[in-house]
Amino acid sequence: MENFLLGKKHIHFIGIGGSGMYPLAQILHSRGYYLTGSDNNETATLDAVRKMGIPVVLGQRAENIIGADLIVYSAAIMDDNPELMAARASGVLTVERSDLLGLITEEYSKAFCVSGTHGKTTTSSMLTMILLEAGIDLSTVIGGKLKAIGGSGRAGKSEYMVCEACEFVDTFLKLSPNISIILNIDRDHMDYFKTMENLKHSFTKFCGLTTDIIIANGDDANTMEAVNAADTKARVISFGKTEKNNFYAADIRHIADFHTEFTLMHDGKPLCDIAVHVPGIHNVYNAVAACAAAYSAGIPVAALRGGLEKFGGAMRRFERLAKINGVTFVDDYGHHPAEIAATLKTAKEMSFSRVWVVHQPFTYSRTAMLLDEFAKALSIADKVVLTEIMGSREKNTYNIYSADLAAKIDGCVWFPTFEEVARYVVDNVRDGDLVITTGCGDVYKVADMMIAMMEK
């Protein structure tokens, strides 16, 4: 990729508070570039940006881009955004954040790029903790917040980098992975890919970009099809549930709701015992993937154990928020049926009387295309409450509504406002219940409302 950073001095970020934008701002700021930014809502991330000395304007207006010789925008920015329109009209080079991330990954000789439909943020966070435990001053770009690094990113000075590699509109094909991880390939973003064959073909291309090692889920047929079709010189190492893989978990012990231990196996022999403090069998395999990547890249065993021992979960990934009057509140980012099913199955295996799920469907296309799958996954819970669909970048050309999803779930209710959702749950929960908010939009605000109501 042509180095479009050459000669640039002032870089402006449209939507600088986004989880994908903030880490890139950290990295460029650490390299001495003058940055400015804008966003629409005050957040803790914006506070962190300002503490770095980066001027931030609240509200997006054409004049905000004045003086910039490079403008970066996120995929969440609509074409009619006044800053983006002014940027394109000005003739100043304007790039989408995935292009910038792709360029930055070229500069690291140990770039770990974590891909897959599910588990990217948790696995990236686990891998980050392992590398930090090994004393490595790494750079990190994570899709969620990790308390140990104070946010979604970190600017380091070593050759190591960990970043999420998202397949949405093929953005991961702009990256330069030295070590890639493919956790799974599941049916998602079908509005773009149209077919599973197209989706798998994109992962095959991603494998072809990998220079050194591919860590692949050997028990996922879609993943192995994609890997086996790749034209790559990278070494393929498998992880999974079974002994056929290079790395797998044996003797899995559930110690408590948020504590699981297992023996990490490597080529049929015990490597070490691992403890993870996040619930669910799926997180055991996320941990195996992170360990496989780190160990295969030369990280010592002690760092595998120590890093995962200190990992308490990424924010919004089965994150415990509060326990009030015997009711436990958890927030989770899950927005695909498989993710929701994994979260709810884990919850049902824990020691709660009833499991509530408050779900915010995200995008009309995903809701319409996976309607039956969403209904099946959400039905695992004892009580299901829906908000309206968050359309995000889409218009409702699918004529789909939360009422359509609710009609497929026994006893499900939905409400047009967050306030009504929160009030209904608070009025009907009882001692011993678990309430999980799920979705990748702003459903966490419902959790905040419910906790505030319960505290009163």
Residue, then its C-alpha position, 0 to 999 in steps of 0.5 A: m500500500e502506498n504510504f499516504l502518511l508521508g509528508k503529512k503533519h495535521i491529521h483530522f479524525i471524524g468520529i475520533g471517539g469510536s473504538g476503532m478510531y481511538p487506537l489509531a489516534q494513539i499510535l499516530h499521536s505517539r509518532g508526533y503527528y498533530l491530530t484534531g478530532s470531532d464526535n457527536n457525543e461526550t464519552a469516556t473515550l473523548d476524555a482520554v483523547r483530550k488528556m493526550g492533548i488532542p483538540v476535540v470538537l463536539g458536533q460535526r461541522a465543515e469548518n472542523i477540517i480546516g488546516a488538515d492535510l489528511i482526513v480519516y473517517s470511520a465506516a459509521i460516518m454517513d455520506d451526508n456527514p457535513e465534515l465528510m462532504a467538506a473533506r471530499a470537496s476540499g481535495v484533501l486526501t480522505v481515507e476510511r479508518s480501515d485503510l489507515l489500519g492496514l497501512i499501520t500493520e505494514e510497519y510491524s514485523k509481528a502483527f497478530c490479526v485476529s479474525g472470525t465471526h465471533g470472539k475477536t475482541t475477547t481473543s484479542s484482549m487475551l492475546t494482549m494480556i499474554l504479550l503484556e505479561a511477557g514484558i512486550d511493549l506492544s501496540t493494540v487495536i481492539g474492538g472493545k475496551l480492555k481495563a488493563i490498557g484503559g480503553s480499546g487501544r495502546a501505542g507501543k514501541s516494539e515490533y509487536m501489534v495485536c489488532e482485530a481483523c473484521e471481515f465486514v465489507d472485506t476490510f480485513l483484506k487491507l491488513s498485513p498479518n504476520i500471524s493470523i487467527i481464524l476463530n470461526i466462519d459463520r453466516d453474517h454480513m450476508d447483505y454484503f457477501k450474499t453467499m457463504e462461498n463468497l464469505k469463505h473466499s474472503f477468508t481464503k484471501f486473508c490467509g493468502l496475505t499472512t506471511d508467517i503463521i495461520i492459527a486456524n480452528g481445526d474443528d470448524a469446517n468453514t474455517m478449514e475450507a478457507v485455509n486449505a484453499a489459500d495460496t500461502k507459505a504461512r505455517v498452518i497450526s490448528f486449535g480446537k476441541t479435539e485431539k486432532n488439533n495442534f492445540y486443544a483443551a483437556d480436563i476442563r474444570h468449572i470451578a465457579d461461575f466465573h472461573t474455569e481451569f483446563t490443561l492446554m495440550h500441544d501436539g498431544k502433550p500437556l503444555c501447562d494448566i490455564a485458569v480463565h476468569v470469564p464464563g463459558i466454554h466458548n471462552v476456553y477455546n478463545a483462550v486456546a486460540a490466544c495461547a496457540a498464537a502466542y506460543s507459536a510466536g515464541i512467547p514463554v509458557a509462563a506468560l500464557r498462564g500469567g496473562l490469562e490469570k490476570f484477564g478479567g474480560a473485556m468490557r461489554r463481553f459478559e461484563r458484570l455490572a452490579k448486583i442489587n437486591g439479589v438481581t445480577f446485571v450483565d452487559d454483553y456485545g453479542h449481536h449475532p444469533a450464535e453469539i447470543a446463544a453462546t452467552l445465554k447457554t453459559a448463563k443458563e448453566m450458572s447458578f441463577s433462578r431465571v435468565w432475562v435477556v434484553h436485546q437490541p437488534f442491530t441493522y435491519s438486514r441482519t434482523a431480516m436475514l437471520l430472523d428465525e436464528f435470532a428467535k431460536a437463540l433468544s428463546i434460550a432465556d427464560k424472559v425476553v425483552l426487545t428494544e426497537i431495531m437500531g438501524s445504524r448505517e441502514k434504512n428499513t427497506y426490509n420492512i422489518y420490526s422488533a414486533d416481527l421478532a417478538a412474535k416468534i418468541d413465546g412470552c416475548v415483549w417489546f417496547p419503543t423506548f429504553e425507559e419502558v424496557a427498563r421499567y418493565v424489567v425492574d417491575n418484574v425481576r426477583d431475587g436470584d435473577l440474572v439480567i443480560t443486555t445484549g447488542c452492539g448498539d447502545v443497549y448498555k444504556v438500558a442496563d444503566m437505567m435498570i441499575a439506577m431504578m433498582e438503586k432507588 
